[in-house]
Amino acid sequence: MDTNILLENGTNELEILEFMLDENCYGINVAKIKEIIPYQEVTPVPNAHPSIEGIFMPRDTMITAINLKNCLQRGSQDDKGLFIITNFNKLDIAFHVDSVVGIHRISWRDIIKPNATINNADAGVSTGIVKYDDKLVIILDFEKIVTDISPETGLNVDEIKELGERERSDIPILMAEDSALLNKLISDSLKEAGYVNLIDCVNGQEAWDFISQAAEEGDVKEKVRCVITDIEMPIMDGHRLTKLIKSNDSTKGLPVVIFSSLVNEEMRRKGEQLGANAQLSKPEIGNLVRVIDKLIAESN
């Protein structure tokens, strides 16, 4: 299946691949997918996490295979089905699924954010739900699934300690991040690095509303000096937010850092075309602080 469907930059749309586990419908952002291949035999890894089926090497690249049913506590998969090979946070991971239904082009506004009865910051593995053809497709949080299996692949907050003692700064930094868990981890890391004046927004629309209001009042730099944004967010994504900031005369000078698990080669090109000042993958929290330091110094 061809997953190289190109979207115009900053349209607030995405492509969702719908796949099946038993009779249940799930989804993944096509931007995370490298390819889809038939299941192939894997080599078990001694003492590995129960959700890891093993490893295999297509095209001389070692890939870890994850039993998605096991992750979702739905039993184990047999030696059939498909591997969805993904790339995010600089990792190549294969997820074992039963079958693929198809690809749907939707707006981020169509994605329903799960409430606390379905999802919580510590245990939930759904980033959103979309209704398509009278059925509900649950979009899974693949980053959290991988981090739960292997915590060292997540945000490396220890990098902040390596920066040493830093002065406290009241410079206002706006952060658009829909994950409550990641929002807290990033906020705590930035505060430890000295940036204590943080404006938290749960999606691009909330961030743009704040920035627009500051622009109307004529004091953007007093209210916001730097924007950090995820890409995948309901209502408005980070690419759309970046496009709005960089195409507006009163806000285009505002530094924008895209901080996302999706910063691969193709997405980096999109971010550059939209005018993002920097793009980092989410494990690089230490580099995020260094980039913020540089961009704020340059904007003085």
Buried (B, 14 or more C-beta within 10 A) or exposed (E): EEBEEEBEBBBBBBBBBBBBBEEBBBBBBBBBBBBBBEBEEBEEEEEBBEBBBBBBEBEEEEBBBBBBBBBBEEEEBEEEBBBBBBBBBEBBBBBBBBEBBEBBEBBBEBBBBBEEEEBEEEEBBBBBBBEBEEEEBBBBBBBBBBBBBBEEBBBBBEBBEEBEEEEEBEBBBBBBBBBBBBBEBBBBBBBBBBBBBBBBBBBBBBBBEBBBEBBEEEEBEEBBBBBBBBBBBBBBBBBBBBBBBBEBEBBEEBBBBBBBBBBBEEBBEBBEBBBBBBBBBBBBBBBBBBBBBEBBEEBE
